[in-house]
Amino acid sequence: MREDLERRKNIAMIIPQLGFLLGTAIIVAVVTRMNYRKLKQQNTNEIKITEVEVAEVLDPEKK
């Protein structure tokens, strides 16, 4: 009986820690995903600018 009570107490102490870890993991995943999207958008914009600059260098009279 006493061991069962002790085991339940240990489990009750672990549950909030698991919740905290799960919350932290979700926050890290969301922030990482947002940063990845932002980085991907920056790369796309840089590629578009580069293509325009290359076109101007190859054919300057087209302006």
N, C-alpha and C positions, 0 to 999 in steps of 0.2 A: 504493500500500500504506500509506504513511504517512498520507495524507489519510483513508483508510478507518478506520485506527486512531484518528485524532483525532476523526472523526465518532462512532465508537462510544463513545469516552470522554465526549464531550459528551452523548450520549443517556443514558449511565449516570449522569451527574451530574443530568440533568433528571428522571429517573424518581422518585427519592426526593422531590423537590420536588412533583411531580404527586401522589404519594401523600399528602403532607402537606396539600396544598390540597384534595384530595378528602375526606380525613378531617375537615378543618376545615369544609368545606361541609356534610357530613353532620351534624356536631355542631350547627352553626348551625340547620340545618333541623329537627332534633329539638327543640332548645330553643325555637325559634319556635313549633313546633306545640304543645308543652306549654303555653307561655304563652298561645297563642290559645285552647286548650281551657279553661284556667283562667279567662281573661277572659270567655269565652262562658258558663261556669257562673256566674260572679259576676253577669253581666248577667241571666241567667235568674232567679237568686235575687232580685235587686233588683226585677225585674218582678213576681214573685210577691208580694213584700212590698207593693209599691205597690198591687196589685189588692186585697189584704186591707184595706189602709188606706183605699182608696177605698170599698170596700163598707161599712166601719164608719162612714165619714163620711156616706154616702148613707142608711144605715139603722141608726142607733145602737141602736134597740130590739131588733135581731135578736140581740144578744149573748146 
